[in-house]
């Protein structure tokens, strides 16, 4: 019996604990894999679910303990406006024809300047835009209209005088600063230049109640102030004749979207970012 027990002891496996240890490590690895998978959220599905829950609570009242939580009112869908009557459509077409004829008359009286590229006359859904280079109207750094400028603008004033459309005259400069006794900055220069044009329009027969003068200085450029050509383009006077002749379907979309009535003309040029003043200063600043 002693020899048999000795033989069994020699063949006993002392590494059986490795099996249990391996099982434990496997279970631990599986546990962390499951925890990681639960912590990973699909962002797209989460956003969809979140938006659905928010919309549901906005539109529906929730009852709890015989009490109802107030929810935001559901916005009503505006019905499509009825088609305009024949009289309204006829008046709109007549107004559009008057605006077109007015733009052609302005181009005709300013034909030499339009041909030279000093004047731009454009039509949009909301009015007529007349952009005049400041060098045509004023001497450098001044706001008094020249003799030729008076003749040209007086002709424009006589064209727009019989109409009832509001008119806004805007003065613009480049980024080159000015500091004189009369004009401490470009704001004063642009505003006085716009006022000079408005005053001439009043003398030409345009009702003062239709006119507005605005000076924007160098804050609304239409070209790059880093080049001489761009600065020359930015020194300008813009005349906006707000006829607002809009097609019925466009007008209905504007009303439905809640856009204010003071929409800029569709042909208005987008503002160009103004470069830092240190970079915009040329070695020989051109005149305003």
ABEGO torsion letter per residue (X at the ends): XAAAAAAAAAABBAAAAAAAAAAAAAAAAAAAAAAAAAABBBAAAAAAAAAAAAAAAAABBBBBGGBBBBBBBBBBBBBBBBBBBAAAAAAAAAAAAAAAAAAAAAAAAAAAAAAAGABBBBBBAAEBBBBBBAAAABBBGBABBBAAAAAAAAAAAAAAAABABBBBBBBBBBABBBBBAABABAAAAAAAAAAAAAAAAAAAGBBAAABBBBBAEAABBABBAABAAAAAAABBBBBBBBAGBBBAAAAAAAAAAGBBABBBBAABBBBBBBBBAAAABBABBBBX
